[in-house]
Structures are given as C-alpha cells and as structure tokens.
Amino acid sequence: MSHSYYEYRFCFGSNPCRVVIEEEFPAINTIFAALSSSTRTLLVCDTNTLRFAQRVGELPAVILESGETAKRWASVEKILRGAYEAGLGRDGLFIGIGGGVVCDLTAFAASVYMRGASLCLIPTTLLAMADASLGGKTGFDLFDIKNLAGTFYPAALVYMPLESLHSLPEREWRSGMAELIKTSVLDEDELMFSRIALSGAADTDSAFLISRAVEIKGRIVEEDPQETGERRALLNLGHTFGHALETSAGLGRLSHGEAVAWGMVRSCELGRALGITPPERAQAIIDVINSQGYETRAPHPLMGDSALFMRALEGDKKKRGGGMVFVTPAERGARLVDPSGRGDSFITLIESLVNGAYSR
C-alpha cells in the first residue's frame, strides 16, 4: 500500500512530529534520512520484538522482558545504562521498537538522558499504533500504580509498519481495538465509529482505522499538548476506571485494552446516570464493545477488593484540584465530568457502577 504521512506540531522546539504509516519496517538509513541525522543510536525492544529490531539494523540494543511487569524503573535504568555504554551523547538517537510498554519506557528514557535525546518510535502492536506511540506521554508503573511516573516527550518520528500486525496474537489485537473504539467515540462525525460497528475487528480495516486514529488524536494533542486544558483530557475516556481496574486486579493480569473497554462501559453508564450521554448512544457504544468479546460485567471478575479499587481510583494521576476526573460520551464526542461539589452522592454512584449495584 502507499504510505500515509502526517506532521503535527506538538514536539518541543520548532521540529514537527512526523508519523509514517507503511507496510514494511524501515531500515536505519531510512530513519536517519527522515530525521536528517546520522548519529550514535540505541535500539530498545523486548523479547517479542527482537526479530523486528534486527531488521532495522545491526546496532547496540537493549532487550527488555515483554509485558506490563517490565514497565518499571529497573527497565528505565537498563535503557539508560545501555545508552551510556553505547556512547550516546545528547545528540544520540533512541529507537523504541515494540508495543506500548517499550514505547513508553524508551520515550521516558530518551526524555531524561542528558536532559533529552532524539527519539524515534516504531510501534508493533495495534494498541501502540492507536495510542501509545503518538502524543508524547511517557511513563512507567511506580508503587504498583499505573503510569504514576512520566513526562511529556513526543517522538520526532513515529513509523508504523502494518506488517507487524499480521502475526499479532488475538488478545493483543483486541487490546488495541479498545483504544480504537475509544478514539472513534471522540470522532464527532462518527465515520470511524460507524466503520467499527459495521465491520468489527476485520484486519482489512486496520489501515483505515489506524490512519483515522492518528488524525483524530493528532488534532487533539496539537490543541492541548501537555493536557493543561480540557481537550486532551478527553483521550482518557475509560481510562480512569480502567487504570484503577488494572491496579486492583494486579498490574499485568489484564491487558490495558481489556481494562479500558471495561472502563468505557462504566463511563457510558456514568454519563447516562448524569444525563450527559443519551441512552441510545450509550447503548450503541456498549453494544460495539460487547461485540468484541470484552469482559464488561460489574464487578469485574478480577477486580478484587472494591475498597482497593476505590483507593486506586482516588489516587489516579489524572486528578485535578485534588479530585477525580471522569470522561463520558456526550451526544457527539465526549465531555469531561468534574465531580467537585457533587458531594458523597457522586462517590456512592461510582461505587454502585463499579460493583454492579446501580439500577436505572
């Protein structure tokens, strides 16, 4: 297929973030040409994506364990040590090749190495292409809290090779579909949502869905690069509930997408209870989520202790002014819900939604 190319102005300084969607993996010379540089480089991958890293070039590499359990400070330190031992200076280039965990860790390490080195991300999963590689959020899990530590550091180049999706395990595919569904809810002309509702997770739609997700998220992040306003916060639809579920279940037991899908259903229910989400729209979104086979019951079978869930919810990093922040679908797009001033009745409502006790 012919490639898709986008430029967004949410990088630091004057340089844009370039996004390339192509069928094949890039060679290192292609990356150097896109960045107009040729310098000391470190590849970062995990045990699942080592084979892809070897196709990019024979370069110094750090190989992480795969999975959410690797998303911790020890992995960051391993990347930083690898960069130092490879002789990278401040003009060095970090290339992260993998899913959301690798992208987040590599980007964070690049952001703090000598106060900021160059960064290229090559996402290899649907989740990473749909969300993690674009927009500049970096981070790792700390104190058993999802993504508690992080920075804003957009990659100068994001290269999305669609061929990596052909061998993606079904669970990884469904994890990414949750983020695509989330983005489609934010698409106010509903083109993306309609396509997913009609064709589901068909592999033939992946190029369109990823391109559309890049366009939607890119525009949103350009308007609010560091989430200082309300616009970028809309990308957290389903995430306040989802991150708390990941934490209470034990990080790594659920995929990020599985947790976000469950969280989006709770967000639909919350929006319906508050009169923000029209009942027919809430049901249409829930129907699409259920059609993908996610576990959406409340309470979630892996949620564990509800008190632990609520502590994780109240400790979520997306808090504003000391309070939790939720995003719910609206008649079109989505809307931020600030619970401040709503009193204990709001917390009771949240608890009833999470525990499955709420009845309309």
Secondary structure, DSSP 8 states (H G I E B T S, - for coil): ---EEEEES-SSSS--EEEEEESS---HHHHHHHHT----EEEEEETTTHHHHHHH-S--EEEE--SGGG-SHHHHHHHHHHHHHTT--TT-EEEEEESHHHHHHHHHHHHHGGG--EEEEEE-SHHIIIIITSS-B--EEETTEEEEE--B---SEEEEEGGGGTT--HHHHHHHHHHHHHHHHH-TT-HHHHHHHHHTT-GGGHHHHHHHHHHHHHHHHHHSTTS-SSTGGGGGTTHHHHHHHHHHH-TTSS-HHHHHHHHHHHHHHHHHHTT-S-HHHHHHHHHHHHHTT----SS-TT---HHHHHHHHHT-TT-BTTB--EEEE-SSSEEEE--TTS-HHHHHHHHHHHHT----
